[in-house]
Amino acid sequence: MEPPANASGYHFNKPTTTFHFENPMIVSWNWLKEYVDLNMTHDDLVDRLTMSGLNHEGTEAVADDQAIDLEVTSNRVDCLGHIGVAREIAVLYETPLKIPAAEIKTNSQAVADSVAVTIDSPEHCFRYTARLIKGVKIGPSPQWLQDHLTAIGIGVVNNVVDVTNYVMMECGQPLHAFDYSKVADGKIVVRAAKQDEEFVAIDHKTYKLDDNMCVITDGNGPVAIAGVMGGADSEVSDSTTDVLLEAAYFDQLSVRKTARKLKLFSPSSFRFERNIDSQNLDWASRRACELIQQLAGGEICEGLIDAGQQPTTPADVTLRYGQLERLLGIAIPVDFSKQCLESLGCVITSSDDASVTVTPPSWRKDLTREVDLIEEVGRVYGFDKIPDDVNVPMAASHRPDSDRMLDRVRTAMTTCGYDESVTASLVPQAWSDAFTPWSQEAPMTTSQPMQGVLEEYSKNIGSVNLLRRSLVPSLIEVRRINEYRNNHDASLFETATVYLTKGENIIPDQPVKMACVSGDDYYSVKGAIEMVVASINPAARLSVAACEFDLLDASKSGELKLDGTTLGWIGEVSQTAGKKFGLRSRATVAEIDLAVLQQAMVGIPLHQQLSAFPAISRDFNFVVKNEVSWADLESTVQAAAGDLLESVEYRETFRKEENDGKGMKRVLLSVVLRSSTATLTSEQAESVSGAIVSACESKLAAKLLG
Amino acid sequence: MSIETFVQQLDELAQSAASTFAAAADAAELDAARVEFLGAKKGKLKALQKNMGSVPGESRKEAGMKLNAVKQAIQAAFEEAQGRLGGGDGTDARDPEFDPTLPGTARRIGKLHPITQTINELKDIMGRLGFTPAEGPEVEDDQHNFEALNIPRSHPARDPLDNFYLSVAQSQAESALSSDNPLLMRSQTSTVQIRVMENSQPPIRIVSLGRVYRPDSADWSHYPMFHQIEGLMVDKNVTLADLKTVLKLFASNYLGDEVPIRIRPSFFPFTEPSVEADYYWNGKWVEFGGAGVVDPNVLRSVGYDPDEVSGFAFGLGIERLCMIRHQITDIRYLFTNDVRFLRQF
């Protein structure tokens, strides 16, 4: 089974989004051979590449070639071309790397006589170079070029366009060829697009641009979206004779934002997004001219139009050899380290017994610090040489109280028959507003909604873009889903964070709550909450006060208090609310604050000496008015019974209007009395019973039934 | 007769009865013993009961209670002996009405969510390796989610489209980014590293677990909310070899058998060197998670001296581990909460 793509560790090099963002680097075995000898087997090669940082994703046979799919991390733009991969191979196998010289012969016509380039938006475009080739003959590319491009999945167009693609896949520098005759006035201006400016791209679709985007324009208007896509009007066609060749360095963020906004992703934008090597512009341009001339004829005008900033030389970095062992855990020979850095393209500027200072190559912008060099030396030396059986010192760890508390809560809930659920932290407006017991502050809104998290029935309820302030609405939905699927006995709970706003740009309070839902009645759910409380602290007193929420039934609901502090809320879902949520039958919900439970938790219970003396039990059957609550009766009995009371338990309620009159009920309760110091005498028991009866009579107008 | 004498006689009778019942070798003997002690007319208990009349009035009630208790005790001893000898009617015949194959009395116990079960397992393992659980907020600021983790503004991970940025007023959600330190749903549990290191000094050995958020549209392998586990160890002289050793112990512990592991270079902004770890299982390398040596910029951002201390970090996706472990084929099953699904685990 394929593992889920976004569920693994921290994959920043492979951002997975709603857009297709992944663009693997496919290299051709035959093509690589032009730069480095491949005397190894395919399997050996891909294994070495995997173990040194270019993870092998797979290989496909294409005609007499092999297309090798490599995962290139976002810091290794240098490996987005065959030469970069060949360099890795040359370093690993200690063989020479052959890079074409890209020498061109030009005529005497200066390119500056025909082309002018101005950069009006230097924040988008750092450098722009151009060359001009006149008198080319457009036609099909030769077989070898077609084979190379086809092997790595790039479509074949014509000799000029194919060369630009070829050079990009050779060195990683995207190029663009314009039909010079369509570039009005031979004038190139790189500028920000105008708001709502329209542009017809090579795919003959019209794109609406905005002023954060960068365009290449001629005397008339845009001829390309910088780094993303060329225009239909100026593309090289069969009638083209003169080619204007662009090799530029665009800002990576600008290209990324534009490509995403327009949903235009190309191998070109993919490379610009990863910050290409400005130093390489001239080579790439010469290389393309060389090939165009070779394949399509024509004359290359003399010189290079070069606008914008010249590339800077990377700063020197020093590697102290001792740091290799300090961070990698193994000693690496000094000679190996030096040779490795040199073959990667670093130039040694100074060196002594303890350290080496190098100028990193321009194509490795990721090498700016000592630790970057440590990684280079380590990965080439081989992480497989690092031991996996060293002595890591022992250390004590402990389980936090919050974990112990959560365990008890979950155990109590599952014991009561509740299954644990996990639901999304974001909810639609209707749920967000349905129940807000913890805070009246507005919920926080996300910049974009969660997609695809609602069931079919709830799909049209609205955007899922609000941080929930209660878990209850999500659980009602879970109950609805189960009800709909005929799982009528579904009782569920969840422990999760809610988000209570404190202000704009202030991290909200994020207390952890436990909520539950069940098709059972109020008392059943209350019993589960009582179990939870008892498992945290058997002596804690849970009480209920009146509450008022539209979500909850007016009678069968209440605020739960633990020793006087608000613990949460419980109630059957009101009929109106149940309909809104699409429930077909009764549901009871509760939500409690786990911080309050944590506060009350008895972490380590202490032994209480058991009484050695027998208990005496007494039953009472009181007739009281309906308004007299069990809580009233219980507290009256407790107060009256005094120290000898072990427990008072509710038995049942029934009504006998013909005997007791309207609005009256009979409540049967049991009292257990016990002393820790002596066997109770019947006189003691009678005296307590008497006190209970008279207290209930005087305080609650209760009447004891015989 | 004084109450004391009466109580004493009752106690002696109870003892005598218990030992006689226990000594009975068969049903006939037991029945004889029953008549001797519990006989309705001439039984010893009946005889003793008559003495109650001679107990002084003020102790009569206590005597009655004691008599009751002893009567119950003798009866219980008899029933126990009866059970031992197999049936009170003196025969071993089966009760034709009793069906031992009927289902036991149903008791429903709920199940912990498979994600919770996986998390508990991982916490246990890491606990044995000396890592203490640590927690941090799910709503984070840019500083903790990106800046301190050495993730520059130009990094694709910070793209607004790849994150749930937050604001209070709904109308401003889009412009939340204009703030210097906007809030967002954390996209990784590495944020907890920063919060722990900001507030304590090495040695540090923690494991953080929890929900993280990225705006992927839900499909069989994606969900905009998922869970991660992240381990961090910082001390003097912590190396990549320590990381490899801990990962091997972790993987072997999790899979219940010693497994080979390998690490290969990768890239994460907050570690350098960065690696992907794989374990070898059922004949192939399986991706375990990302890891690496804590980047010196991260150590500096929390006020540590990277020349003094070093550390490693690793992160794993919980859903992935859970789905492989239980052969779950669609990540959405985990969040639909159909009880027929939940009750399987």
Interface residues (C-beta under 8 A of the other chain):
Chain A: M1 E2 P3 P4 A5 N6 A7 S8 G9 Y10 H11 F12 N13 P15 T16 T17 T18 F19 F21 T50 M51 S52 G53 N55 T73 S74 N75 R76 Q252 L253 R256 R260 E273 N275 E325 R326 L327 L328 G329 I330 R369 V371 D372 I374 E375 G378 R379 F383 D384 I386 P387 D388 D389 V390 V392 M394 A395 A396 S397 H398 R399 P400 S402 D403 R410 M413 T414 T415 C416 G417 Y418 D419 E420 S421 V422 T423 A424 S425 L426 A442 M444 T445 T446 S447 Q448 M450 Q451 G452 V453 E455 N465 L467 V478 I481 N482 R485 N487 D489 A490 S491 L492 F493 A496 T497 Y499 T501 G503 E504 N505 I507 P508 Q510 T681 S682
Chain B: K61 E62 R108 I109 G110 K111 L112 H113 I115 T116 K123 M126 G127 R128 L129 G130 F131 T132 P133 E135 P137 E138 V139 E140 D141 I151 R153 S154 H155 P156 A157 D159 P160 L161 D162 N163 F164 Y165 L166 S167 V168 A169 Q170 Q172 A173 E174 A176 L177 S179 N181 P182 L183 M185 Q188 S190 P203 R205 R211 Y213 R214 P215 D216 S217 A218 D219 W220 S221 H222 Y223 P224 M225 F226 Q228 N237 T239 L240 A241 D242 K244 T245 V246 L247 K248 I261 R262 I263 R264 P265 S266 F267 F268 P269 E272 P273 S274 V275 E276 V286 E287 G289 G290 A291 V293 D295 P296 S310 F314 G315 L316 G317 I318 E319 R320 M323 I324 Q327 T329 I331 R332 L334 F335 T336 N337 D338 V339 R340 L342 R343
